[in-house]
Amino acid sequence: MEIIDLNFQNTPHTIASFLIDAVEPILVETGPDSTFKNLIIKLKALGLNQQDIKHVLITHIHLDHSGAAWHFAQSKAKIYVHPKGKKHLIDPSHLVSSAQIVYKDKLKSLFGNVEPINKDNVIEVDDEKEINICGTKVLPIYTKGHANHHACFLINEYMFVGDAGGIRILDGPIMPPTPPPDINLKEWMLSIEKLKQYDAPFICPTHFGCFTNFNHFDELASHIMQYKIFIQNSQDYNQFLKFIDTFFSDEQIRQLYKIANPDEMNFEGLLRYFKSFEN
C-alpha cells in the first residue's frame, strides 16, 4: 500500500490518496480535481498511468475525497461508492451548488471542476458485503455520523476510514471533522463501535496517512463527546476556536489541521447538529 500525498493547497500532509498494489491497481480516494495533476505525477513515479487505475473506492462524495473521480471514470475506471452517493456522482449539480453556498468564490480554487460520471461506471457498495476485485477482497462498512453516505473500506490489514475515523496529521490529535450538513454525533459514536469490532491493525484517514490502531477510535470517541459537551454549553465561534486550540501543542500542526479541516466549517456543522438534535 502506498500513501500518495496530494499536496492540497501546496501543503503536504493534508489530503491523501491510497494505492493498493493488486492485479488491477485500486485507488482509495481521488482528492479534488485541483490536485489531480499532482496525483497523476505521483502515480507515474510509481510506474502507473491514469489508464492503469481500473478501480476507485470513494469513502464519501465530499469534494476533497471524490472531486477527481470523474477523470478516472473517463478512462473507464469503476467508481465504488455508498448508494446514497451514487446519484451525486452521476449528476453533481446539487453537490456543487451546495458547496458553492459554503465556499463561495473560493470553491474553484480549492477544488477545481466537477464533471458528471456515466452511471455505468458507478458501482454501489453494500454494507459489510465483501467485494472481490480481481482477487483483492474489499469490505465496505457503512459509517454514518460525518456523512449519511459514508463508507469505510477494509482491505487486508488496512482500514481506510475517510473522515469517519477522524483527522490525524503527523503527531497531532485525532479530531472529528464536523462540516454541514449531515453531522450526527450519536450516529458517529455508533459507527465507531462498529469499526472497532474489526480491530484492524492499521487505520488510514484521508487526512492524513496511516497509523497503527492503538486506541485510535477511543481517542476519537472521547473528542466527539467533548465536542458535544462544548456545543451544548456554548454556541460562540470565538469560544469554539479557543476550545479547539486546547487540543494542540504544536502550532505548525495546528495550521495543517486548519487547511485540511477549516474551523469555520466544523463550527457550522456542529451548530447545525445542536439546533437539529440537541436543542
C-alpha positions as CSV (number, residue, x, y, z in Angstrom):
1,M,0.0,0.0,0.0
2,E,1.3,3.4,-1.0
3,I,0.2,6.7,0.6
4,I,0.1,9.4,-2.1
5,D,0.4,13.0,-0.7
6,L,-1.8,15.2,-3.0
7,N,-0.2,18.4,-1.6
8,F,-3.5,20.2,-1.3
9,Q,-3.1,24.0,-1.4
10,N,0.6,23.3,-1.9
11,T,0.7,21.9,1.6
12,P,1.8,18.4,2.5
13,H,0.1,16.1,4.9
14,T,-3.4,17.4,4.2
15,I,-5.1,15.1,1.7
16,A,-4.1,11.6,0.8
17,S,-5.0,9.0,-1.8
18,F,-4.0,5.4,-1.3
19,L,-2.8,3.0,-3.9
20,I,-3.4,-0.7,-3.4
21,D,-1.0,-3.0,-5.4
22,A,-3.2,-5.6,-7.0
23,V,-3.7,-7.4,-10.3
24,E,-5.7,-4.4,-11.3
25,P,-4.5,-1.4,-9.2
26,I,-7.0,0.1,-6.8
27,L,-7.1,3.7,-5.7
28,V,-8.8,4.7,-2.5
29,E,-9.9,8.4,-2.7
30,T,-9.0,10.7,-5.5
31,G,-8.8,14.0,-3.7
32,P,-10.2,17.1,-5.5
33,D,-9.8,18.0,-9.2
34,S,-7.5,20.8,-8.1
35,T,-4.8,18.2,-7.0
36,F,-5.4,15.8,-9.9
37,K,-2.2,16.7,-11.7
38,N,-0.3,16.0,-8.5
39,L,-1.9,12.6,-8.3
40,I,-1.0,11.7,-11.8
41,I,2.6,12.8,-11.3
42,K,2.8,10.6,-8.1
43,L,1.2,7.7,-9.9
44,K,3.7,8.0,-12.8
45,A,6.5,8.0,-10.2
46,L,5.1,4.6,-9.1
47,G,5.1,3.3,-12.6
48,L,1.4,3.8,-13.4
49,N,-0.6,5.9,-15.8
50,Q,-4.1,7.1,-15.3
51,Q,-5.5,4.3,-17.5
52,D,-3.9,1.7,-15.3
53,I,-6.3,2.6,-12.5
54,K,-9.3,0.4,-13.1
55,H,-11.0,0.6,-9.7
56,V,-11.5,3.7,-7.4
57,L,-13.0,3.4,-3.9
58,I,-14.7,6.6,-2.6
59,T,-15.5,6.9,1.1
60,H,-17.9,9.7,0.5
61,I,-18.7,12.4,-2.1
62,H,-17.3,15.5,-0.4
63,L,-15.1,17.2,-3.0
64,D,-11.9,16.7,-1.1
65,H,-12.4,13.0,-1.3
66,S,-14.2,12.4,-4.6
67,G,-13.7,15.5,-6.7
68,A,-11.3,14.0,-9.2
69,A,-13.2,10.7,-9.6
70,W,-14.6,11.8,-12.9
71,H,-11.2,11.8,-14.5
72,F,-10.8,8.1,-13.8
73,A,-14.3,7.3,-14.9
74,Q,-13.5,8.9,-18.3
75,S,-10.6,6.5,-18.6
76,K,-13.1,3.6,-17.9
77,A,-12.4,3.0,-14.2
78,K,-15.2,1.7,-12.0
79,I,-16.1,4.1,-9.1
80,Y,-17.3,2.3,-5.9
81,V,-19.4,4.4,-3.6
82,H,-22.3,4.2,-1.0
83,P,-25.7,4.0,-2.7
84,K,-26.7,7.4,-1.4
85,G,-23.7,9.0,-3.0
86,K,-24.2,7.4,-6.5
87,K,-26.7,9.9,-7.8
88,H,-24.4,12.8,-6.9
89,L,-21.5,11.4,-8.9
90,I,-23.8,10.9,-11.9
91,D,-25.2,14.4,-11.6
92,P,-23.0,16.5,-9.4
93,S,-25.1,19.7,-9.8
94,H,-26.6,19.6,-6.3
95,L,-23.3,18.7,-4.8
96,V,-21.6,21.7,-6.5
97,S,-24.4,24.2,-5.7
98,S,-24.3,23.2,-2.0
99,A,-20.5,23.5,-1.9
100,Q,-20.9,26.9,-3.6
101,I,-23.0,28.2,-0.8
102,V,-20.3,27.1,1.7
103,Y,-17.1,28.1,-0.1
104,K,-18.5,30.9,-2.3
105,D,-15.8,32.4,-4.6
106,K,-13.1,30.0,-3.2
107,L,-14.8,26.9,-4.5
108,K,-13.0,26.6,-7.8
109,S,-9.5,27.5,-6.5
110,L,-9.9,24.9,-3.6
111,F,-11.5,22.0,-5.5
112,G,-11.4,22.7,-9.3
113,N,-14.0,21.3,-11.6
114,V,-16.5,18.5,-11.2
115,E,-17.9,16.6,-14.2
116,P,-20.8,14.1,-14.4
117,I,-19.8,10.4,-14.3
118,N,-21.6,7.9,-16.6
119,K,-23.9,5.7,-14.5
120,D,-22.4,2.5,-15.9
121,N,-19.1,3.4,-14.2
122,V,-20.6,3.9,-10.7
123,I,-20.9,0.8,-8.5
124,E,-22.9,0.8,-5.3
125,V,-21.4,-1.0,-2.4
126,D,-23.4,-2.9,0.2
127,D,-22.8,-2.7,3.9
128,E,-20.4,-5.4,5.2
129,K,-20.7,-7.4,1.9
130,E,-17.3,-8.3,0.6
131,I,-16.3,-7.3,-3.0
132,N,-13.7,-9.3,-4.9
133,I,-11.7,-7.1,-7.2
134,C,-9.6,-9.4,-9.3
135,G,-8.6,-11.4,-6.2
136,T,-8.4,-8.5,-3.8
137,K,-11.0,-8.7,-1.1
138,V,-12.6,-5.3,-0.1
139,L,-15.1,-5.0,2.7
140,P,-17.3,-1.8,2.6
141,I,-18.6,-0.7,6.0
142,Y,-21.4,1.9,6.2
143,T,-20.4,4.6,8.7
144,K,-22.9,7.4,9.4
145,G,-22.1,10.4,11.5
146,H,-19.8,12.5,9.3
147,A,-22.0,12.0,6.3
148,N,-25.1,9.8,5.7
149,H,-23.4,8.3,2.6
150,H,-20.1,7.4,4.2
151,A,-18.4,4.0,3.8
152,C,-15.1,2.8,5.1
153,F,-13.1,0.1,3.3
154,L,-11.2,-2.8,4.9
155,I,-8.5,-4.3,2.7
156,N,-6.2,-6.8,4.3
157,E,-4.9,-5.2,7.4
158,Y,-5.7,-1.6,6.4
159,M,-8.9,0.2,7.2
160,F,-9.5,3.3,5.0
161,V,-11.7,5.4,7.2
162,G,-12.2,8.6,5.1
163,D,-13.5,11.1,7.6
164,A,-15.4,8.7,9.8
165,G,-12.1,7.8,11.5
166,G,-11.3,11.4,12.2
167,I,-8.4,13.6,11.1
168,R,-4.9,12.7,12.3
169,I,-1.9,14.6,10.9
170,L,1.6,13.7,12.0
171,D,1.7,13.7,15.8
172,G,-1.5,15.7,16.1
173,P,-4.7,14.7,17.9
174,I,-7.4,12.6,16.4
175,M,-10.1,15.2,15.6
176,P,-13.7,14.8,14.3
177,P,-14.3,16.8,11.1
178,T,-17.8,18.3,11.5
179,P,-18.8,20.2,8.4
180,P,-22.5,20.6,7.5
181,P,-25.0,19.3,6.5
182,D,-25.0,15.6,7.8
183,I,-23.2,15.7,11.2
184,N,-24.8,13.4,13.7
185,L,-22.7,12.7,16.7
186,K,-24.9,10.0,18.1
187,E,-24.7,8.1,14.7
188,W,-21.0,8.7,14.6
189,M,-20.5,7.1,18.0
190,L,-22.4,4.0,16.8
191,S,-20.2,3.9,13.7
192,I,-17.1,4.0,15.8
193,E,-18.3,1.0,17.8
194,K,-18.9,-0.8,14.5
195,L,-15.4,-0.1,13.2
196,K,-13.8,-1.1,16.5
197,Q,-15.2,-4.6,16.1
198,Y,-12.9,-5.3,13.2
199,D,-9.7,-4.5,15.2
200,A,-7.8,-3.5,12.0
201,P,-4.1,-3.3,12.6
202,F,-3.8,0.0,10.6
203,I,-6.1,3.0,10.4
204,C,-5.8,5.2,7.3
205,P,-7.6,8.6,7.4
206,T,-7.7,10.6,4.2
207,H,-6.4,13.5,6.4
208,F,-3.8,12.1,6.7
209,G,-1.8,8.9,6.3
210,C,-1.7,5.5,8.0
211,F,-1.3,4.7,11.7
212,T,-1.2,1.7,14.0
213,N,-4.5,1.2,15.6
214,F,-3.6,1.9,19.2
215,N,-6.6,3.4,20.9
216,H,-7.4,5.3,17.7
217,F,-11.1,5.1,17.9
218,D,-11.2,5.6,21.7
219,E,-9.4,8.9,21.3
220,L,-11.8,9.9,18.5
221,A,-14.8,9.0,20.5
222,S,-13.5,11.0,23.5
223,H,-13.1,14.1,21.4
224,I,-16.5,13.7,19.8
225,M,-18.0,13.7,23.3
226,Q,-16.0,16.8,24.2
227,Y,-17.4,18.5,21.0
228,K,-20.9,17.5,22.1
229,I,-20.4,18.9,25.6
230,F,-18.9,22.1,24.2
231,I,-21.8,22.9,21.8
232,Q,-24.4,22.1,24.4
233,N,-22.8,24.8,26.6
234,S,-21.7,27.4,24.1
235,Q,-22.6,28.4,20.6
236,D,-20.0,31.1,20.3
237,Y,-17.5,30.8,17.4
238,N,-14.6,32.5,19.2
239,Q,-15.0,30.2,22.2
240,F,-15.0,27.3,19.8
241,L,-11.6,28.4,18.4
242,K,-10.2,28.6,22.0
243,F,-11.7,25.2,22.7
244,I,-10.0,23.6,19.6
245,D,-6.7,25.2,20.5
246,T,-6.6,23.3,23.7
247,F,-6.1,20.1,21.8
248,F,-2.8,21.3,20.2
249,S,0.7,21.9,21.5
250,D,2.3,22.4,18.1
251,E,1.2,25.5,16.1
252,Q,2.6,24.2,12.8
253,I,0.5,21.0,13.1
254,R,-2.5,23.2,14.1
255,Q,-2.2,25.1,10.8
256,L,-2.2,21.8,8.8
257,Y,-5.5,20.9,10.5
258,K,-7.0,24.3,9.6
259,I,-6.1,23.7,5.9
260,A,-7.4,20.1,5.9
261,N,-10.4,20.8,8.1
262,P,-11.3,24.5,8.4
263,D,-12.5,25.7,11.8
264,E,-15.5,27.6,10.4
265,M,-16.8,24.6,8.6
266,N,-16.6,22.5,11.8
267,F,-18.4,25.1,13.8
268,E,-21.2,25.5,11.3
269,G,-21.8,21.7,11.2
270,L,-21.7,21.4,14.9
271,L,-24.1,24.3,15.4
272,R,-26.4,22.8,12.8
273,Y,-26.3,19.5,14.7
274,F,-27.0,21.2,18.0
275,K,-30.1,23.0,16.6
276,S,-31.4,19.9,15.0
277,F,-30.8,17.3,17.7
278,E,-29.7,18.9,21.0
279,N,-32.0,21.9,21.2
